[in-house]
Amino acid sequence: MFYTGQQLNSPTRTSSPIDIYRNGGSSSHHIGGGNFLFADGSVRFMASSIDFRLYCYLGDRADDNSVSIPD
């Protein structure tokens, strides 16, 4: 589980390991983004420059926002 309210590859903000809202963002050693596994079984690379609103929408299936991921 990770928190999409923090931008992809953001630095850790606190030293508390249980502070998910500040430390729970996704990160990767890949330069410029990271690989994500989707519920349909596909794996896609997302750039760190992804629109932040779209990134947040991807993290919450209950927000009633419909998104499509560009190829």
C-alpha positions as CSV (number, residue, x, y, z in Angstrom):
1,M,0.0,0.0,0.0
2,F,1.1,3.5,-0.7
3,Y,-0.3,7.0,-0.5
4,T,-0.8,8.9,-3.7
5,G,-1.3,12.3,-1.9
6,Q,2.5,12.5,-2.1
7,Q,4.2,12.9,-5.5
8,L,6.0,9.9,-7.0
9,N,9.6,9.7,-5.8
10,S,9.2,12.4,-3.1
11,P,11.7,12.3,-0.4
12,T,10.7,10.9,3.0
13,R,9.5,13.7,5.2
14,T,9.7,12.3,8.7
15,S,11.7,9.7,10.6
16,S,8.6,7.9,11.9
17,P,8.0,4.6,10.1
18,I,4.3,4.6,10.9
19,D,3.6,8.1,9.4
20,I,2.0,6.8,6.2
21,Y,0.8,10.2,5.1
22,R,4.3,11.6,5.0
23,N,6.3,8.5,4.3
24,G,3.9,6.3,2.4
25,G,4.4,7.6,-1.1
26,S,5.7,5.4,-3.8
27,S,9.4,5.6,-4.8
28,S,11.7,3.9,-7.2
29,H,15.4,3.7,-8.0
30,H,14.4,4.2,-11.7
31,I,15.4,7.7,-12.9
32,G,12.4,9.8,-13.9
33,G,9.6,7.6,-12.6
34,G,8.6,4.1,-11.5
35,N,7.0,0.8,-12.5
36,F,3.4,0.2,-11.2
37,L,1.4,-3.0,-11.2
38,F,-2.3,-2.4,-12.1
39,A,-5.3,-4.5,-11.1
40,D,-5.6,-5.9,-14.6
41,G,-2.1,-7.5,-14.2
42,S,-0.3,-5.0,-16.5
43,V,2.9,-3.3,-15.4
44,R,3.5,0.3,-16.6
45,F,6.2,2.8,-16.1
46,M,4.8,6.2,-14.9
47,A,7.0,9.2,-15.2
48,S,7.6,11.4,-12.2
49,S,6.2,14.3,-14.3
50,I,2.7,12.7,-14.3
51,D,-0.1,15.2,-13.7
52,F,-0.5,15.2,-9.9
53,R,-4.3,15.2,-10.0
54,L,-4.3,12.1,-12.3
55,Y,-1.8,10.4,-10.0
56,C,-4.1,11.1,-7.0
57,Y,-7.2,9.8,-9.0
58,L,-5.3,6.5,-9.7
59,G,-4.9,6.0,-6.0
60,D,-8.5,6.2,-5.0
61,R,-11.1,4.0,-6.7
62,A,-13.9,5.4,-4.6
63,D,-13.5,9.0,-5.7
64,D,-15.8,8.6,-8.7
65,N,-13.2,9.9,-11.1
66,S,-12.7,8.1,-14.4
67,V,-9.1,8.0,-15.7
68,S,-7.3,6.5,-18.7
69,I,-3.6,5.9,-18.8
70,P,-1.9,7.0,-21.9
71,D,0.3,4.3,-23.6
